[in-house]
């Protein structure tokens, strides 16, 4: 299977430009997927350059690149620092993260990521993980479901949605995508079915994979993994992720004000390279629908 069965990387040139590649440097692609970004980074490295790539999805292993400068790490990017250290690669010159779920994962019916297919409710990126979407839907309390649908799905009627699920599962467990759709059919606003279901699925996926916690862990570590002058390039596809990335670059933390040092200087590890987020061109959006919601942020380590 070629990497292009995954997806065409969004804003590939902007990502590579953002990394400002030093040909003999060390780079990390923390979301390897189909390997589209990694292949492009390798083209810009000379024989002394090195690329580490992280991916916890077993399917990504099919795309491993046969190149002695390339190291594949079968892990979630929240373990960035440990594995950079293990591979004797600290500090690195640039880190790239493309936070989108690959269209390849959505297109595999049995993974249960997509509202288009009926399959068991799964959504685990790491199939060794114990928590699946089926567990969340059948065992979480009404208050916990309300929280994840409200915060991660940004769903207006999250409270009544949670109540509906808890009531429905008393009759029979909610096992498949179809079971879930049938259970919540009366909560779905008319004419907005796809958008609403996408929000429900997004909330479950974020919870199952602990995506926001993993993103925070990763971002905090980038500051100690990157060399001074090194680049952090992060592309996100929904507002929750983009807000975390934006706040971290602006303040070195996820909420509150920037801390100041003894002399009154901002105590934050990064400076933004781009003013605001970079978005895809109209042409790219025409050719690749995934680009529509993408926001790219680039920062340099002080």
ABEGO torsion letter per residue (X at the ends): XBAAABBBBBGAAAAAAAAGBBAABBBBBABAEAGAAAAAAAAABBAABBBBBBBABAAAAAABBBBAABBBBBBBAAAAAAAAAAAGAOBBABBBBBABBBAAAAABAAAGABAABBBBBBGBABAABABBAAAAAAABBAAAAAAAAAAAAGBAAAAAAAAAAAAAAAABBBABAAAAAAAAAAABBBGAAAAAAAAAAAAAAAAAAGAAAAAAAAAAAAAAABBBGBBBBBBBABAAAAAAAAAAAAAGBABEBBBBBAAGBBBBABBBABBEBBBBBAAAAAABAAAAABBBBBBBBX
